[in-house]
Amino acid sequence: MREFYLKAKRAIRFLFYKDLNIMQQMQVSEILDDENLEMQFWKMSKADREHSLEVLQRTRLHTNDNQLLKLSLLHDVGKSLNEYSWIFRIFTELGFIRNNKSKQYLAHENIGKELLIKGKCNPEIIEYYTKHLLEEKHEILDSTDY
């Protein structure tokens, strides 16, 4: 029931996401501090960018680890290959939709790694992404991504 509540809460926020303001854009640029990473970030949808900024703010309550802050901003970069409506996202996560697009959505973290590799991003962040997002689901990031 808690999972459904969190999905519904995120869906409602999805309807009200807006473009990042100048201060937020500067914050993203300062944290990512890499043209290739920034390019990947800006390919995400408006909703995924704002959601990532929310995750960043919640992550900062726990740590100032720069790599984890970068990961907070990039954890959904794999969703940038397609447009996913909020209702599609919820139904896919709850298992009601099962098609190629939903499989791609559910595999967005692995796709994100491939995008970072193709985007010639710093190998250190790719290694960090692999270890802390794909292999062991970093505890702080996992608890702030709601």
C-alpha positions in Angstrom: 0.0 0.0 0.0 2.9 2.4 0.8 4.3 1.8 -2.7 1.0 2.7 -4.3 0.8 5.8 -2.1 4.3 6.9 -3.1 3.5 6.3 -6.8 0.3 8.3 -6.6 2.1 11.1 -4.8 4.8 11.2 -7.5 2.1 11.2 -10.2 0.4 14.2 -8.7 3.7 16.1 -8.5 4.4 15.0 -12.2 1.4 17.2 -13.2 2.9 20.3 -11.7 6.6 20.0 -12.7 8.0 23.1 -14.3 11.2 24.2 -16.0 14.2 24.7 -13.7 14.9 28.3 -12.8 18.3 30.0 -13.3 19.5 29.2 -9.8 18.6 25.6 -10.1 20.3 25.4 -13.5 23.4 26.9 -12.0 23.3 24.3 -9.2 23.0 21.5 -11.7 25.9 22.8 -13.7 28.1 23.3 -10.5 27.4 19.7 -9.3 27.8 17.9 -12.6 30.8 20.1 -13.6 31.2 18.2 -16.9 29.8 19.2 -20.3 29.0 15.6 -21.2 27.1 14.9 -18.0 25.2 18.1 -18.3 24.2 17.2 -21.9 22.8 13.9 -20.6 20.9 15.7 -17.8 19.3 18.2 -20.2 18.1 15.4 -22.5 15.8 14.2 -19.7 12.1 15.3 -19.7 11.2 18.4 -17.6 9.5 16.1 -15.1 12.6 13.9 -14.7 14.9 16.9 -14.4 12.8 18.4 -11.6 12.4 15.0 -9.9 16.2 14.6 -10.0 16.6 18.0 -8.4 14.2 16.9 -5.7 16.2 13.8 -5.1 19.4 15.9 -5.0 17.8 18.2 -2.3 16.8 15.1 -0.2 20.2 13.5 -0.7 22.0 16.7 0.5 20.2 16.2 3.9 22.3 13.0 4.3 25.6 13.7 2.6 27.7 16.2 0.6 29.5 13.4 -1.3 29.9 15.0 -4.7 29.7 11.7 -6.6 26.4 10.8 -4.9 25.1 14.2 -5.6 25.9 13.7 -9.3 24.2 10.3 -9.2 21.1 12.0 -7.7 20.9 14.2 -10.8 21.6 11.4 -13.2 19.8 8.4 -11.8 16.9 8.7 -14.3 18.9 9.7 -17.4 18.0 6.4 -19.1 14.4 7.6 -19.3 15.5 10.2 -21.8 15.1 7.9 -24.8 11.3 8.0 -24.7 8.4 10.0 -23.5 6.5 8.3 -20.6 3.3 9.8 -19.3 2.6 9.6 -15.5 -0.2 7.1 -16.0 2.1 4.9 -18.1 4.8 5.0 -15.4 2.4 4.0 -12.7 0.7 1.2 -14.6 4.1 -0.1 -15.7 5.6 -0.1 -12.2 2.5 -1.8 -10.9 2.8 -4.5 -13.7 -0.4 -3.6 -15.6 1.5 -2.7 -18.8 3.9 -5.2 -20.3 5.2 -4.2 -23.7 8.6 -3.2 -25.2 8.2 0.4 -24.1 7.4 -0.6 -20.5 10.4 -3.0 -20.6 12.6 -0.1 -21.7 11.1 2.1 -18.9 11.8 -0.5 -16.3 15.4 -0.9 -17.6 16.1 2.8 -17.5 19.0 2.5 -15.0 20.9 0.1 -17.3 20.1 2.2 -20.3 21.4 5.2 -18.4 24.7 3.6 -18.0 24.9 2.9 -21.7 24.0 6.6 -22.4 26.8 7.7 -20.2 29.2 5.5 -22.0 28.1 6.6 -25.4 28.1 10.2 -24.3 31.8 9.8 -23.5 31.3 10.7 -19.9 34.0 10.5 -17.3 34.8 6.8 -16.6 34.8 7.5 -12.8 31.1 8.6 -12.8 30.2 5.6 -15.0 32.0 3.3 -12.5 30.3 5.0 -9.6 26.9 4.8 -11.4 27.4 1.1 -12.0 28.5 0.3 -8.4 26.1 2.5 -6.4 23.0 2.5 -8.6 23.0 -0.8 -10.6 24.9 -3.2 -8.3 24.1 -2.2 -4.8 21.4 0.4 -4.9 23.0 3.1 -2.7 21.0 3.3 0.6 20.8 7.1 0.6 19.8 7.4 -3.0 17.3 4.6 -2.7 15.7 6.3 0.3 15.5 9.7 -1.4 14.1 8.6 -4.8 10.4 8.8 -4.0 
